[in-house]
């Protein structure tokens, strides 16, 4: 599986379908899932996911590439980008010195390369313990899509519609 993950990460990818947002009954989150193609072929188990909190417009959106295998039937994340997250991330004592033991409260990414270099075994288990802040301002959902399309190397991401955000009636 390790060679596959590296190969999938470094490849140019494309959404296999035009995905739609789905909401589970009584859930405050929506999720969008698309299989991924590499060189025009849909790769079994490789998928792009986006999740969003419906009552938090323009924040709390998570983008991931996941890989599902026999060992991991629910899939494991390979990379995660959190745009304007609700809660902070702490690397504890891991990763670059300047981000150890610091709460990352803003937009950040759990890069494949950095986590892979730290522990291939942790990545294979779906654990991405190291995150770094994103150094550019990403002020809108469309800017987040463009960032993900470039960083994740997935053609078609910028065409994904916004989540079905709503305001909660109190």
N, C-alpha and C positions, 0 to 999 in steps of 0.2 A: 504494500500500500504506500510505502514512503516514496518510491520513485514516481508513482502515479500522482501523488499530491504535488510534488515539485513540478512535474510535467504539466498538470492542469493549471497550476498557478501561473507558470511562465507563458502559457499559450494565449493567443488571441482567441477570444470567445465571442459567442453571439447568443442572444436569447432565442430559444427554439420556438416559442409561442408568444403571442401578445397576451400577457397574463392579466387577470382581473383580481380585484380585491375581494377577499372572502372574510366574513365575520361569523364566528361561532355564536350560537345563541347564548345570551346572557354574558357575553364577553365584551370588554371595553377595548379590545385590540382587533385590528384587521391585519390580514396577512396576504401577501402576494407571493406566488411561487412560479418559477419558470425553469424548466430543464435548460441545460446549456449545450450548445454545439461547438465543436472544435473542428475546423476544416470541413464544415458542412455536414458533420456527422454528430447526432445527438449522443452524448456520453452518458451511459447508464449510471445513475446515482449522483451525477454532478448537477447541482441546481443553484439558482440565485434566489434569495428570499429577501423580502422587505416586510417589516412589521411596523405598525404605527398605533398609537393610542388615539382613539377617535375623538376624545374630549380634550385633546391638547393640540389644537391647530398649530402648524408651523413649528413643531418641536417633537422630541421623543420618537424619532424614526431611526430604525436599525436596519442596516443593509449587510448581507452576508453572502459568501459563497460557502456552500455546504457539500459534503460528499458522504453519500450513504453506501455502505458496504455490508457484507455478511456479518462482519464483526460489529458494525454500528448501524443497525436497521433504521434508527431514527435520524441518522445523519450527524456528522460532526462539522462544526464551523472551521473553515480554513483561514478566513479573514473576516473582520467585523469593523464596520464604520458606524459610529453612533453620532447622529446629527442632533445637537441640542438635547442631550439626554436629561432625564428627570433626576437621576442619581449619579453621584460621582464614582469614579473608578480609582482604585489605589493599587499600584504595582507592588506594593509592599517593598521588599528588598530586591526586586528584579528589574532588569532592563537598564537603560541608560542612567548614569548616576544622577543627572539632574531631574529625573522623574521618579526616583525611588522614594517611597514613604510620603508621597504628595498626592492629595486628592485632586484628580483631574475632573473638574466640574463642567468643562465646556466640551465642544465637539472634539472627538478623538477617534483614532483608528487603532485597531489591534492588528498590526501588519503581519502577514504571513512570514516574510523573510526574518523579521526580528524574533518572532516566537519560534520559528523553525530553528534558527541558530541557537536559541536558548535551550530548547528541548524538543527534538523531533518526537519523542515519546509522548510528551504532553499534547502536542498538536494532534497526533494520531488519536488521542483520547478525546479530542474536542475541547481541550483547555487552551485558551489564548490569554494567559495571565498578564501579558505585557501590552500596554497601550501607550501611545504618545499623542500629544495634542496636535491637531492639524494647524499648520502654520499660516494658512490663508483664511481670510474671512469667507465664510459660507453662510450668507444671510437669507437664502431662500431655498425652498424645496427644489426648484429648477437648478440652482447652483449645486446643491447636494447631488442631484442626479448626474450632472456633468462631471463632478469630482469622481464619483463612483465609476462612471463609464471609463474614465481615463485611468484611474488607479487600479481598478479590477480588470481592466482590458476586456470589457464586455460591450460589444456593439449593440445598440438598441435601447440601452437603459434610459437615455434622455427622452424617449417616447412614452415612458410609463406615466400614467395619469396620477394626479395627486390622490392621497388617501381620502376617503369619504368622511372628512372631519366634520364635526357638528358641535354645537354648543349645548351644554347640559341645561335643561330647564329646571330651575329650583323653585 
